[in-house]
Structure formats: C-alpha cells, structure tokens
Amino acid sequence: YGGDLCEGRYWQGLLESRAGHSRAVDPARKAFAWLSRAALKADSEACRQLGELLFDGRGCTADAGRAFTLFTRALLHAENAEQAGFAALGLARCFERARGCGLSFENAGALYGSAAGWFQEAFDAGSWYCKRPLLEARRGERRMAQELDGRY
C-alpha cells in the first residue's frame, strides 16, 4: 500500500462503485496500519517506512518525534547496507530540519555521509534503486558542509 502508484484509484464497475463495502480507503492509511504491526516486531524496513509516513503526515497525523525514534530503531536493526542507508537518510533529514530532535548540522552531515557510504555499497552490489537516494545523501552532505562553513 505504501508504494501504490495508482493511489487507490482502480477500475470499478457500476456494481462496485455503489457497494458500501468497497468505498475507497486511502492506501497511505492502509500502509500505516500494516507497517505499524510490522514495526512492533522491530522490522527495519517497516520502521523506516512508518517513520517516513509519520514524518510527512501521510495516512496519519504527522509526528516527527515518533518518526525520529522509528528511524533510529530502523538503523539499529538494519540487516543490509540499503536499509542502513535509508534509515540514516531519514535521521539526517530530522537533524537538518530540527524535526523530532534538535537542529544539528554536524549530526546531519555525518548521517548524510554514512548514508552515502551505505548507498554506494548497495549500489555497487547491484541495487539500482539506491541511485537517487545516493545522490540525495551526497547533496545533503555537501549542503551541511556549506552550512557549517558559513560561506555561501
């Protein structure tokens, strides 16, 4: 449900469109419900995706503090470089924007750097999905270095 590109809009015939039980439910709300159950078991991917929903307020009320906690749990339970990279990227965004934690360009820069390293490792191992987040992590690392340097 979290990756539903149709956002719940599927073909429905006349009968289905009139049936009360087939009313469209927001896929993000369904994703939130299922990911909440999986996150209770400390599944890294579920914690990270649930953190993203809470950070953005998709399918639920935004809660940056809980998102920060979930990103931290995701990083602690990461099983591979890709999961660690996504969790670190989420934490770096939190520190950069002071959402769920205090503002810290130092921590954000370090986490962006770690995320870039993990994404590079995953990308080199054949995970093409990591290409865009790798670029985001590298840009974030440079942006934090510029913020700390103070020269624009």
C-alpha positions in Angstrom: 0.0 0.0 0.0 2.9 2.4 0.7 4.2 2.1 -2.9 0.8 2.1 -4.6 1.4 4.2 -7.8 -2.3 4.3 -8.5 -3.0 5.7 -5.0 -6.1 3.5 -4.7 -7.7 4.6 -8.0 -8.5 1.3 -9.7 -11.1 0.4 -12.3 -14.5 -0.3 -10.7 -17.7 -1.3 -12.4 -21.1 0.1 -11.6 -21.8 -2.5 -9.1 -18.6 -2.0 -7.2 -18.9 1.8 -7.2 -22.3 1.6 -5.5 -21.4 -1.0 -2.9 -20.9 0.4 0.6 -18.2 -2.0 1.5 -16.0 -1.1 -1.5 -15.5 2.5 -0.7 -12.0 3.7 -1.5 -9.7 3.7 1.5 -6.6 5.9 1.4 -3.7 3.5 0.6 -1.4 5.5 3.0 -3.8 4.7 5.8 -3.7 1.0 5.0 0.1 1.2 4.8 0.2 3.0 8.1 -1.9 0.2 9.7 0.2 -2.7 8.3 3.6 -1.0 8.9 2.6 -0.3 12.5 2.1 -4.0 13.1 5.4 -4.9 11.4 7.3 -2.1 13.3 6.3 -3.7 16.6 8.4 -6.6 15.7 11.4 -4.3 15.1 11.5 -4.9 11.3 14.0 -2.4 10.0 12.2 -1.7 6.7 8.8 -1.3 8.4 10.2 1.1 11.0 11.8 3.2 8.3 8.7 3.3 6.1 6.5 4.0 9.0 8.8 6.8 10.1 8.5 8.4 6.6 4.7 8.3 6.8 4.8 9.9 10.3 7.4 12.5 9.2 5.3 13.6 6.2 1.9 13.0 7.8 0.7 10.7 5.1 -2.1 8.3 6.2 -1.8 9.6 9.8 -1.1 12.8 11.8 2.4 14.0 11.5 4.6 13.1 14.5 8.2 14.0 14.0 9.3 12.7 17.4 7.9 9.2 16.8 9.4 9.3 13.3 12.9 10.1 14.7 12.5 7.1 17.1 11.5 4.8 14.3 14.4 5.9 12.1 16.8 5.2 15.0 15.2 1.8 15.5 15.5 1.1 11.8 19.2 2.0 11.8 19.8 -0.3 14.9 18.1 -3.3 13.3 19.3 -2.8 9.7 20.2 -6.0 8.0 22.0 -4.7 5.0 23.6 -1.5 3.6 20.4 -0.4 1.8 18.3 -0.5 4.9 21.0 1.3 6.9 21.3 4.0 4.2 17.6 4.7 4.2 17.4 4.9 8.0 20.4 7.2 8.2 18.9 9.4 5.4 15.7 9.7 7.5 17.7 10.6 10.6 19.8 13.2 8.7 16.6 14.9 7.5 15.4 15.1 11.0 18.6 16.7 12.3 18.7 19.1 9.3 15.2 20.3 9.8 15.0 20.0 13.6 12.0 17.7 13.4 11.8 15.3 16.3 15.2 16.4 17.6 17.4 19.4 18.0 18.9 21.2 15.0 22.4 19.8 14.3 24.2 20.3 11.0 27.1 18.3 12.4 24.9 15.2 13.0 23.0 15.7 9.8 26.3 15.9 7.8 27.7 12.8 9.5 24.5 10.9 8.8 24.3 12.0 5.2 27.9 10.9 4.8 27.1 7.5 6.4 24.0 7.1 4.2 26.1 7.9 1.1 28.6 5.2 2.0 25.9 2.6 2.6 24.0 3.5 -0.6 27.3 3.3 -2.6 27.9 -0.1 -1.1 24.4 -1.2 -2.0 24.6 0.3 -5.5 27.9 -1.4 -6.2 26.3 -4.7 -5.2 23.6 -4.2 -7.8 20.8 -2.3 -6.0 19.9 0.3 -8.7 17.1 1.6 -6.5 19.7 3.3 -4.4 21.0 5.6 -7.1 18.6 8.5 -6.4 18.9 8.3 -2.6 22.7 8.1 -3.0 22.6 11.4 -4.9 20.4 13.0 -2.2 22.8 11.9 0.5 25.8 13.3 -1.3 24.0 16.6 -1.9 22.9 16.7 1.8 26.5 16.1 2.9 27.8 19.0 0.8 24.9 21.2 1.9 25.7 20.5 5.6 29.4 21.2 5.0 28.4 24.5 3.4 26.2 25.4 6.4 29.0 24.6 8.8 31.5 26.6 6.8 29.2 29.6 6.6 30.3 30.7 3.1 27.6 30.9 0.5 
